[in-house]
Amino acid sequence: MAIRKLLLPLTGTAAGEAALATALTIARAWNAHVTALHVRVDSRDVAPLAGEGLSGAMIEEMMSATEKESNERAHAVRAMFERFVAKHNVVVQEAHPGADYASASFAAVTGREEDIVAQQARLADLTVVPHPDSGDEASSSDALHAVLFDSGRPVLISPQIEQPRIGTRVGIAWNGTAESASSVQAALPWMQRAEAVAILSAEGYQRRGPGAPELMSYLALHGVHAHPISFRSIGGSVGAGLLAAATDFGCDLMSMGAYSHSRLRQLILGGVTRHVLEHAKLPVMMNR
C-alpha cells in the first residue's frame, strides 16, 4: 500500500519546523499530501473553573486571555507553514487523487487537540508529530498518545534535526507482541522499497510470541530480505540497547510497537517506549 496522505499536527513549538521537514521528505518520497493541522484552544474550556471559586469577571478575563493567546499562536503557526512551503517550493493545494508530486495544505480548527487529531488521523496513512521539546515530559504528549491509542493508525515521531533520507535503511524493533506485529504491517511498504532491512531483537526484549526467525520467513513471503541483529541492554536499559543497535545499522527509520506494558507502568518505572520517545535521534514509527 502506498502512502498518500500524511497528517501533521502543529502546535507552534520549536520542533514544528523540523516536523514539517520530516513530513515533506516523506511526502516527496511517496508523492503524498501533507495536511498541516493546527488545533486552537477553545476559550470556553476555562469556564468549568467557575466551580473552583473564581468570580464571573475572573473567568471572563481568563477566557479573553486564552482567546488572545490562541489567536497569536495560530497566526505564528500559519506564518511558519507559509514560510516553509515557500522556501521549499511545495505545491499548496488540497489533496488531489493521482498526483505525481508532493503537496501540502493548512487547516486550523478549534477544539480539544487530542480528540480532533485522533479523529483526523483515522483517515491518514501516517501521522507525523513533532519531537517533544528537550525540556518536556515525552510521555505527556497529547497528540502523540491520541493517535497511538485512539486512531488505529501509525504515528511517526519526527527527530529534532532534519534528516536527509528517511526509509532507505529500515529497522524493525521486534519482540513478538501484537503491537510489534502491527508495526511490521505499517512498515511493510517502506521495507519493500528499502535498501536494507534489519530485525532488531534481544532476549530481554522478547515476549511470548514469534521470534526473529519466524518474522524473517514472513517478510520473505512479501519480498523483503531482512537480516537479524541481536542487541543487548546498555546499563540495564533495553531502550538504550535498541537505539544503539539502530544507530550501528545506520537506520534512518525504525518501526516499533508502543506500550506493550501499560502506559502507567512505563510512566512510573520507565520502559522501552518511553526511552525511545525521549532519546531517539532518528524517525521512529510507532503502532499500538
N, C-alpha and C positions, 0 to 999 in steps of 0.2 A: 504494500500500500504506500503510495506516495504521500508526502507531507504537503498539504495545500494551504492550510490555514494555521497561523500562529496567533495566540493571544498574548499580549504583553501588558500586564497591569503596571501603571506608572504612578508612583506616589509623590514624586518630586524629590526623592532622596539623591544624594550624590552618586549613588550606584546606578541611577536611571540611565545615564548615557551609555555606560558600559553594557547594560542590558539591551539597549537599542542596537548597539553594535553587534552583540551576540545574535539577536533576532534577525538582523539584516544579513549576517553571514549565513545563517541557516536558510533564510528566505531565498537568497541568491543561489544556494546550492540546490534548492528544490523548486525554484520558480514559484515560490509561495507568497501568500499575502499576510502581512502583519497588521493586526488590529491593535493599536495602542489605546489602552483604556485607562482613563483617569476617573476614579470614583470620588466625588466630592462629599464631604461630611454634611449631613443634614443637620442644620442648626436646631431643629426641633428635638434632636436626640438628647439635648441638655434639659428638656422640660421635666423629665422624671426627677431631676434633682430638687424640684419644688418640695418633694416629700422629705427632703433632708433638712428642713428648717430654713431654707432660703426664701426671701421675700420675692414677690412678683417682679419688683423692679430689678432685683439682682439677677433673676432668671432672664429677664428681658435684656439686660446688659450682657450676660454671658452668651445669649443667642446672637446678639448683634456682633460681638467679638468673634464668635465662631464663624459667622457668615462672612465677615471681613477676611479672616484668615483663610477660609476655604476659597474665596474668590482669588486671593493673592496666589495661593498655591496652584490653583487650576490655571491661572494665567502663566505662571512660571513654567509649569509642566508643558503647556501648549507651546510656549515660546521655545523651550528646549527641543521639543519634537520638530518644530518647523525649521530651526537652525540645523538640526541633524540631517533631516531629509534633503535640505537644500545643499548642504556641504557634500553629501554623498550621492547626489543626483538620483534620489529614489523617486520612482513614479508614485505620486499621491493620487489615489483613486479608491473607489470601493472594490471589493473583491470581484474579480472577473473570471468566470469559468474558462478554462482552456488557455489562460495567459501563459506565455513562454518567457516571462520576466518577473522579477520581484516587484512587489508593490506594497504600499502601506496606507493606512488611514488612521484618523484620530477620532476618538469619541469620549465625551465627558458626560457622566450621569451622576445623579445624586442618590445616596442611599448608604446601606451598610456594605462596606467593601467585601467582606468575606462572603456575604450572600450573593452579591452580583457577580463577583469574579468566579465563584464556583458554578453558578448557572451558565455564564458565558463560556466557561471552559469546557462544558459538556459537548459543545459543538465546535471545538477546536482540536486539531490533531496534536497540538503541543502548546503548553503554556510556558512562557519564559518569564521567570521572576528575577528581579534584581537580587544580587547577593546581599545578605544582611550586612549593614554597616559594621565595621570592626568593633564599635563600642556597644552594639546592640546584642540582645539575647536572641540567638538564632531561632530557638525553638518557639519564640513568641510571634513569629511572622504570620499574621492572619491570612494574607493572600496565599502563601505557600501551603499552609495546612488546610485551607479551604479547598484548594484544588486536590490535594492528596486525599482528603477524607470525604469529599462531597461532590466530586465530579466524575470519577471513574476514568479519568484521563491522565496521561503522564504530565509531569511538570519538570522543567529544566531550570536548574539554578545557575544563573549566569556568573562567571568569575568576575572579580573586581577589575581585572585588566583585560582589555580586548585581546582576543585570540586570533591569529592569522588564519587558522584552519579549525574546523570542527567536524568530527566524524570520520577522519581518514584512518585513525587507529582507535578502535573501539574496545573498551574493557567491560566485561560483564562481571559484576560482583555476585557470585553465586553461592547460595547456602541451602538450596533445596526447598525453600519455603514457597508458599503461594505468591507472596509478594515478589520474590525474585523471579518466579515464573512469569508474572505479569510484566516485569521489567524486560525480560527477554523478548516477549511479544512486541512490546513497544519499540525495542531497539532493532528488531529484525530488518526493517527497511534500511537502517543505517548499516547493519552488518553486511547485507548483501551488496553494498556499494563500497565498503571499506577496503583499504589496502591490507589491513591486518586486524585480526580479532583475537583477543585473549580472554580466557575464563579465569577469573581471579578467585581462588578459594583457599580456605585454611581449615585445619582441624578444629580450632576453637571457634570458628565462624559457622561451620556446617550444622544444620538442624536435621530433624527427621525428614527424609525425602531423597530424591535422586541426587547422585553426586556429579562431579565434573565430567567423568567419562560418559555418563548417560546423556548429559547435556551436549557433549561433543557429537555424539551419534545423532541426536535430534537435529542439531544445527546442520549437520552434513546432508540431511534429507532436504533442507532448504537451500542447499548450495553454498553453505558457509563453512569454510575450513577454519576452525578455531583451535588454538593450542592452549594447553593448560599451564597456568602459573600458580604455584603454591607459595603462599606467603606466611609469615609468622607475625605474631603480635610484637609491637615495639613498646617497651616499658609497660607491658600489661594491657596495651590498648590495641584491640583488633582494628579499629578505625584507622589508627596511625599506620599499622602494617599494610592495610588495604591501600591507603593513599600512596605509601612509599612504593608498593608494587606497581600501581598505576603509573606513577612517575617514571619508574625504571623502564616500563614498557613503552614510554613515550605516548601515553594515552592522551588523545585530545577530545574524548567523550567517554564518560563512564556511566553505565546504566546499573541501577541497583533497586532492590525492593526497600521500602521505607517502613520503619517501626514494626519489625517482626515481633518485638516485645511491645508492651503498651507504651503509649506516649508518656504517661505519668511516671512509669518506671525509668524511662530514659531521662526524663527531666530530673529526677531525684538522683539516680545512680550513674547517669551518663550512658552512652551506648554508641553503636557504630553509626546509626543515622545522625545522631546529634554531633558526633565528632566530625563527620564528613561535612555536615552543614556549616560548621563553624570554621573548618580548616582547609577545605578543598580550594585549590587554585585553578582547577580545570572545570569545564562544563560538566555538570552531573545531572543525569536524568533519573528521576525517582518515580516509583509507582507503588500503589497500595493494592 
